[in-house]
Amino acid sequence: MVSDRSAFSSLAYQGYGRGLPLEIVREISDWALDGHWPELVILIDVPVELLSERMAKRDLDRFEQADEAFHARVRAGFAEMAAADPDRWVVIDGTLEKDEVAHAIRTATLTRLGI
């Protein structure tokens, strides 16, 4: 399955971003997933300032409307989760050109699938 958000997003947004207890968010997510967490997570990392600039060009959902401090906490949360579980996570530089990001995603996916 390919998804643009996962239970790790809940941890980042609810736990790191909103300050809910991480262990509770993790336990609820684990229950909801029946223990089936994603095997591969690709994080496209972008500095908060660039993220704000990009988001200003489109309609935003309620999370995207939050202030830069919230987005900084979310980004830090994603970075912490990625660093703690490098066998599951691949971090891609989101400041690269779109075709370079796409190539990095494709390469990471094929590598992890052993293709």
N, C-alpha and C positions, 0 to 999 in steps of 0.2 A: 504494500500500500504506500502511496505517496501522499503526503499531507503537508499543508503549509503551516500547520500548528499541531502541537502534540501535548501530552501531559507535562512535558518539560516547559512548555509555554505557560501552563497554569502555575508551575513552580516559580517561573521568572516573574510573571505579572502579578499573581496574587501574593506569593511569598516575598520575593525580593522587592518588587515594585510597591505593593500595598502594605507590606509589613505583617501579613498573616504568618502564623507559626509554620515554618517550612515542614516540620515533621507531620503536622496535621494535613497540610496540602498534599504531601507525599503519600500519606496513608490513604486519603480519600481517592487520590489518583490510582494508587495501586489496587484498591478495591474495585474501582470502576473499570480498570484494565484487566482485572483478574490476573494480575502479575505479568501481563504481556506488554512490556515496555518496548519502544522502538529499538531495533538492533543497530540502526544507523541514523544519526542526526547530523544534518548539515546546517551549520550556523553561518549565515552570511553576515559578517560583522562590519558595522559601519559606525564611525564616530557619531556621537549624539548631535553635534552641530550639523553634520551633513545629513543626518536623518531628518532633522527639523527642516532643513532646506528642501529636501525631496518631498516631505509630507505637505509642505505649504502649497504644492502644485496640484493637490487633489482633495476630494472629500475624505474626511477622517472618521474612523469609528471612535467609540468612547475611550478606548485605551490610547489611541493615537492622539487624542485631544489633550492628554495629560501633559504636564509641564516637563521641561528638560531634566529636572532633578529626578522625576519618576523614571524617565527613559534611561538616565544614567544608572539608576539602581537596577533596572531590568537588564541593561547591557552587562553590568557587573555580575549579575546573577547568572546570565547565560555563560559568561566567560568562566565563572567559578565552576559551574557544572561541567563545562567542556574540559577544563583543566583536570578535574577530578576523575574523569572517565574518558581518557583519550582513545580507548579502543572502540568506543561507541560514537564519539563526536569527531567531526571534521570541521575545522574553522576555515572559512574562505574570506578573503579580503574583499569586502563589498565596495571598496573605492575603485576597484578595477573597472575597466570597460565591460559593458554587458556581455559581449562575446567571450571575454576572458573569464568572467564569472561562470558563464554557462559551460565553458570548457573545463574549468576546475571542478564544477559539480559533476559533470559527466565522467571525468577522470576518477574522481573520488568514488563515485558509485560503481563504476566498472571494476576498480581495484578491490573494493570491499566485496563485490560479488564474485571476484576471482575470474573475471572475463578478460 
